[in-house]
Amino acid sequence: MRFTVRNLAEEFRLRGYVENRDDGRVCMVVEGEEETMRRFLEELRIRGPGHLYAIDTFQSEASGEFVNFLIRR
C-alpha cells in the first residue's frame, strides 16, 4: 500500500509521507493544491489495493516542511 500511495503522490506532484501504523492502518500526510489532492484520493480509491476499506480525511493548513513524498518506516 505504501508504495502505491508514494507512486501516486509522485505522479500528482504532492508532498508529504505515508507510513504503516502498528494497528495495521496506513497514515498519510499530503500537501498540495486542494483539487489535486481530491483527484489523488479518487485515483487511490480506484488503483489502491483491494483491501482498502476506508479513507478518512482531515484538512489543515500546509506546513511547508515537505519537499517530496516519502515512505516512513
N, C-alpha and C positions, 0 to 999 in steps of 0.2 A: 504494500500500500504506500509506504513512504516514497519509494522510487517513482511510482505513478504520480503521486502528488508533486514531487520535485520536478519531474519531467514536464508535467503540465504547467506548473507555475513558471518554469523557464520559457516554455512556449508563449505564455501570455506576458512575459517580462515583468513578473511580480517579484517582490522581495519578501523575505521572512524565513520561516523554518517550519519543519514538520518533525514530530518525534512520537515514539511509542510511549504510552503510559503503562505503568505496572498492572493496571486493571484490564489491559487489552485494548483500550481506546487509543485513538490516534489524535494528537493535538496539533493544530496548525496555527501559526500567526502569519497573516498575509497582509502585505501593504501594497497599495496600488490604487488606480482610479476605480471608483465605485462600479462603473459599468463593466470594466474589465474583470473585476472580481466576481461580479454577477455571472458573466459568461464563463469564467473559470469554474465556478461551482456547478453550473449547469453541465459543463463538459465532464467534470469529475463524476457527477451522477451517472452519466452515460458510459464513460470509459473506465470508471473505477471498478474494483473487484466486485464479484457477485455477493460478497458478504458485507457490503456497505449498507448498513441498516438505516442510518440517520445522519444528518449533518445539522448540528446546532451552530448558529452564528451569533456573534456579538460584535457590535460596531463601536469603535472609539477613534480618537484622533491618531494618526500615524506618528510613530515615534521618530522615524527617520534614521533609526540606528542600523538598518539593514542595507547592504549594498548588493546582495544577491539572494538566492534561495538555497538554504542548507538543509541537510538531514542531520538532526541532532541525535546523538546516541545516548 
